Amino acid sequence: MEVVGHAKVERKGAALIVLCMAQFVDVLDVNAVIVALHSIGQDLGFSQTGLQWVVSAYVLFFAGFLLLSGRVADLWGRRRTFVAGLAVFTAASLCCGLSVSPGMLVVSRAFQGLGAAITAPAALSIITTIFAEGRERDRAVAAWTAVAAGGGAAGLLLGGFITDVLGWEWIFFVNVPLGAVGIALSHVLLPESRDPAASGRLDLLGAGTVTSGLVLLVLGLTRIEEAGFGSSRTLATLGLAAAFFGAFVFVERHAADPLVPLGLFRLRGLVGAALVAFALTAATAPVGVLVTLYLQNTLGYSASIAGLAGLPFSLCVIAGSMMGGRISERIGGRVTMSSGLTVVAASALVTAGITAEGGVAYVLAGAALCGLGLGFASVASTARGTSAVEGGKRGLASGLMNTSAQVGTALGLAVLLTLAATRTAALSDGAESAAEALVAGYRLAFLAAAGVASLGVTAALYFFRRAKKS
């Protein structure tokens, strides 16, 4: 019996390694791509505003299909869904590395995001299935979370090293053998399971309309810099985005099994937590991208050095998350979220001290503050958001929070990078040098990021005050 029990434990451990490996690759790829953006832009000929699509295409498709993929896993089979998602992610990674044009890379990144959206909820469902509730499951989920944090830090370091030594294409190529091994081991180590209570109806129309609306919204925002806000192309794109969002609301209101029950938006605690998650990524993601471009475009540092400069951010996110949970228990989630967002706003203001001649000290200090603030607020917002709903809907609430964060990343990049590019273009016609004009654009975006974080503070204070009264 002891031998059988030991073998069972080893099999569970091996299964957890496979699942964590997929999570590690997903997260690593996001940060590695950010470090490689400068090289990608130069090789494929991206414009400054067009470059954000390398990140946005991924997060938009991840956000748009995350909730639907959780339903698919329960209905179709969690292992089967996990393998399918890993196969899509692996094939898309190969296409990313082989890309010869901006369009090919953006489309491949969109499919990468789709693969990650299919994989993530299926993997987490498998963990909750094979590990018993209590200490065993808590330790497995903790390992899953730690791997995600480690993947973020490793992405910055490995992304820069791989870009400098092998080329940016290998950031994507390394996923191919890892994905192939993961697919092979999944059939051996992962059990198949389904939710017998899962509805057979999938809200494909809901997922399609909201994703189309998000893509068109980001496209319309990026066209402002190229054609102007009042141009017919810009207004037509934004109007079409609004039409898709209206269609999404109509579909969700009449669907038998909606992707997002609209009644959830009456819960002030959940709405407030989602807005905090949105503000956090909308304020931090664009700053991270622009700082990486600043270090390489303006100061001439290599991708490896740019990756190292981002390490304080990743380490401080981990430290902030650990402290945020404890502090939230003592002073409450409302104060913890608003404090974290205040630190994020301060970090953007510190980073705005950069100049065309130098500013590494401002970058490092801003990165450390940003990581601490993000860790503080994200832990508190996740806890308050999931506790705002009854137990049976916490998975849906968690998915909605994750979706809000991904949408915040995409919209933050679209608005702030467009703002930076517009400011740079306006100054390029004057007496300023190209480097000074570029840095002036970056600084304006950092100030706007501080404003976004400040709006998040307002949302945290308002919604959770009202939620408490309710």
N, C-alpha and C positions, 0 to 999 in steps of 0.2 A: 504493500500500500504506500509506503514511504517513497519507493522508487517511482511509482505511478504519479504520486502527488508532486514529486520533484520535477518529473518530466513535464507535467502540466504547467508548473510555474515557469519553467524554462521556455515552453512554447508561448506562453503569454508574454514573457519578456521579449522574445524574438519578434512577436507580432507588434509589440509596442515600438520596437526599434524601426520596423518597416514603416509604420505610420508616422513616427517622428521624423524619419528620413524625408518623407514626402513634404511634411510641414517645414522642415529645415530648408529644403531646396526652394520651396515657394517663397519664403521670407528672404532667403539669401539673394535670390534673383532680383527682388525689388530694389534692395539697396545697392547691389552690384551694378545694376543698370544706371542708377543715378550717378555713380562715380564715372561711368563710361560715357555719359551723355556728350561730353565735349568731343571725344574721339568719334562717336557715332555721327554727331552733327557735321564734323569736318569731312568724314569719309563719304557720307551719303548725301550731303548737301541740304540739310535741314535749315530752315530759317530759325531765328530765336524763338518766335512764337510757335512754330511748327514742331519744335523739339519736344515740347511738353506732351505731344500726342504719344510719344514712346512710353511715357508713364500713364497718361490718361486712358489710352485705349485698354490697357491692362485692368486698371482699377474700375473703369466703367462697366466692363463686361463681368468682372468679378462681382461688383455690387448688384448689377441687374439680374444675375442668375443665381445668386447665393441662396435666397429663400426657396426658389423653385427646386434647386438641386437637393435641398434637405428633404423635400417631399418625394422627389424621385427616388432617393436612397431608401426611404421607408417603404415605398411601394414596390420598387423594382428589385431591391436587394442591395444591402450596403456594400458588400464586397464587390459585387458586379459594378456598382456605380463608382466605387473608388478606383477600380482597375480602368474603367472607361475614362474617368477624368484624368488619371495618370497618363494614359495613352494619348489623349488629346494634348495635354501639357507637354509631353515628350516630343510628339510630332511637331507641335508649334515651335518648340525650342529649336529644333533642327532647322525649320523654315526661317526663324529669326536669324540664326547664324549664317544662313545662306543668302540673306536679303541683299539685293543690289540696288534698291531704291527706297526712298522714304515710305512710299505707299505699301510696298511689300512688307517692310518691317512693322508698320503700324497695324496692318491686318493680322500679321502673325502674332503680334503682341496681344491683340484682341482675343485670338483663339487661346493664347496662353492664359489670359485671365479667365476665359470660360472653363478651361481645364482645371484651374485652381479652384474656381467656384464649385465645380462638380466634386472635386476631391475633398475639400476641407470639411464640409458637414458630414460626409460619409465616414471620413476617418474618425471624427469625434464621436459619431454614433457607434462605431465599432468599439471604441474604447469603453464607452458606457455600457456596452453589451457584454464584453468579455471580462471586464473587471467588476467585481461585486461592489455594491454601494457601501460606502464607509471609507475606512482608511486606505484600502487597496485602490479604490477608484480615485480618491483624492491624490494619492501619490502618482498615479498614472497621468492624471490631468495636470499635476504640477510639473511632471517631466515634459509633457507636451508644451506647456507654457514656457518653460525654461529653454526648450529647444528653439522656440520662436524668437525669444530674446537673443539667444546665441546666434541664430541665423542672421538677425539684423546686424549685429556687430561684425560677424564674419563676412557678411556681404560687402561692407565697406573696405575691409582689409584685403580680402581675396579679389574683390572686384577691381581695385586699383592695381594690384600685383598682376592679375591675369591680363588686364588691358595693356599694361606696359610691356609685359614679356611676350605674350602670345597674340594679343589683339582683342578688340572688343567682341569679336565673333565667338570667342571661346567661353565667354560668360554664358552663352546659350548652349554651346556644344557640350559643356561638361554635364548638362542635365540629361543628355541622351543616354549614356551608359547607366547613370543612376536610375533613371526612369525605367529602363529595360530590366534592370535587376529587381527593382521594386515590383514591377508587374509579374515577373516570374515567381518571386517569393510570396506574393499575395495569394496565389492559388494554393500554395503549400501551407502557409501559416495563418491566414485569416479565415475565420468561420463566416458562413453566409447567414444572414438574418434579415428579417423583414418585420414591419409593424403590422400585425393583422388588423388593427383598427384604422390603418391609414386609408384615406379616401382614394378611390380610383380616379378621381378627376384632377387633372393638372391644369393650373391657370397659365397656360402658354401665352395666351393673348395678353394677360397682365404683365408678364415678364417682358414680352416683346415691346409693348407700348411704352413702358417706363424706361427701358434701355434705349429705345429709339429717341425718346424725349431728352434723355440725358446727353446722348451723343450729339444731337442737334443743338442743344443748349450750349455745350462746350464749343462746338463748331461756330455757332453764332458769336460767342464771346471772343474767340480768336480772330474772327473776321473784322472786329472793330478796329484793330490796329492796321489792317491791310486796306479796308474799304471805307472805314468810318462808321459811326453808329447809325447815322441817318441813311446809309446806302440801302438800295432796294435788296441787295443780296443779304445783307446783315439782318434787316427787318424781316425778310421772308423766312430766313432760317430760324430766327427767334420765334416768329409766329407759328411756324410748323412745329417747333418744340412745344409751345404752349398747347397746340392742338393735340399732340400726343399725350401730354400730361392730363388734359381734359378727358381724353379717351380712356386713360388708365383709371381715373376716378370713376368713370361711367362703368367700366368693366368690373372693377372691384365692388361697386355698389350692387351689381346685378349677378355676379358670379355665384354659383352654388357653393363653391369652396375657394374663396378669394385668396390670392397670394398674401395680401395684407388686409385683414379685416379693418375697415375704416373706424370701427368703434375704438380701436386701440389709441387713436389720436385724441380721444376724449380724456385719456389718462395723463394728467399734467406732469406727473413724475416721469413717465416714459418719454413724453415729448421734450421735457426739459433736459433729460439725460441725453437724448438723441441730438438735440441742438448743441449741447456741450461737446459731444463726440465730433459733431460736424465742425464746430469752431476750432477745436484742437487741431484737427488735421488740415483744415483750410489755412490756419495760421502757421503751422510748422512745416508742412511738406514743401510749399513753395520756397521758403527760406532755405531749406536744406538743398534744394536743386540750385537755387541762385548762388548760394555760397560755394557749392562745388564748381559751378561755371566761373565764378569770380576768381577762385584760386588758380584755375587752369587758364582761362581766357586773359585775365588782366595781370595776374602776378607770375604766370608762366610756370607754375608747379606741375609736376607729373601727376598722373592719376593715382599713383601709390601714395604720394604725400597728401593728396586731397582726401583719400580714403582714411588715412591716419588722422587727419584733422577732424573727421566725423566721429572718431572713436569716443571722445568725451561725451558726445550726445548719447550714444548707445549705452555706455556704462552708467550714465546718470539716469537714463530711463529706468534701468533695472533698480538702481538705488532708490529713485523716486517712487517706483511701484511698491517696493518693500516698505518704505516709510509711510506711503500714502494710505495703505490699508490700516496700519496701526493708528495713524493720526485721525483717520476718518471715524474710527470707533470712539475716539475720545471727544473730538470737537464737532463731529457730524459731517455728513457728505456735502451739505450745502456750502459750508465754510471751506472745506477741503477743495472742492471743485473751483470755487471762485478764487481761492488763493493760488492754486495751480495755474489757472488761466492768467492771473495777474503776473506771475513769474514768467510765463510764456510771452506776455506783452513786453515785459521788461527786457527779456532776452532779445527780442526783435529790435528794440530801441538801442540796446548795446551794440548789436551787429551793424546797425546803421552808421556806426562810427568809422567804417572802412573808408579808405581813400584809394586813388589810383596808384599811389606810391607804395602802400602797405596797409596791413590791417589784420594780420594773423592773430594778434592778441585779442582783438574784438571778436573774431570768428570763434576762437576757442572758448572765450568767456561766454559768448552768446550760446554756443552749442551746449555747454554744461548747464547753464540756466534753463535752456529750452528742454533738455532731457529731464531735469528735475521737475519742472512744471508739468510736462506732459505725463510723467509717471504718476505724480500726485493726483492730477485731475482725472486721468483715464480710469484708474482703479475705482475711485469714488463714483464716477458716472456709470460705470458698468454695474456696480453693486446697486446703486439706486434705481437704475433703469430696469434691471431684471426683477428687483423686489417690488416694483410698481404694479406687477401683474400677478395673477394667481399662478400657482405652481405648474399647472399643465401648459401654460403659455410662455414659460420662461425661455424655452428654446427659440420661440418666435421672436420674443423681445430681444434676445441676444443677437439673433440674425439681423433684426432691424437696426440695432446699435452698430453692428459691424458695417451694414450697408450705409448708414449715415456717415460713418467715418470715411469710407471709400469715396462716397459722393463729395464729401468735404475736400478730400485730396484733389479730385478732378476739377471741381469748380474753383478751388483756391489757386491751383496752377493756372487755369485758364484766365482768371481775372488778374492775378498779380503778375504773371509773366507778360500778359498783354499790356498792363500798366507800365511795367519796366521798359518794354520795347517801345511803347509810344513816347515815353519820356526821353529815351535815348535818341529816337529818331528826331524829336523836336530840337534837341540840343546839338545834334550832329551838324545842323546847318549853320550853327553859330561859331564862336571862337574856340569853344572847348575842343580838346583833343578827343580822339575816338575812345581812349581809355577812360577819360573823365566823364564823357557822355554815358558810357556803359555803366560806370559806377554810380552815376547820378540816378539812372534808371533802377539799379539794384536798391539804392537807399530809399527811393520812393516806395518800392514794393515792400521793403522791411517796415516802413512806417505804416503802410496799409495793413500789414500782417498784425502789427500791434493793435490797430483799430479793430480788426476781426476778433482778436483775443479779448479785447475789452467788451465787445458785444456779447461774447460768450459769458463773461462775468455777469453782465446784466441779465442774461437768460437764466443763469444758475440761481442768482439771487431772487429773480421774479418767480420763476416757475416752482421752485421748491418752497418758497414762502406760501404760494397759493396752494401747492400740493399739501402742505402741512395743514392749512386751514380747512381744505376739503376733507 
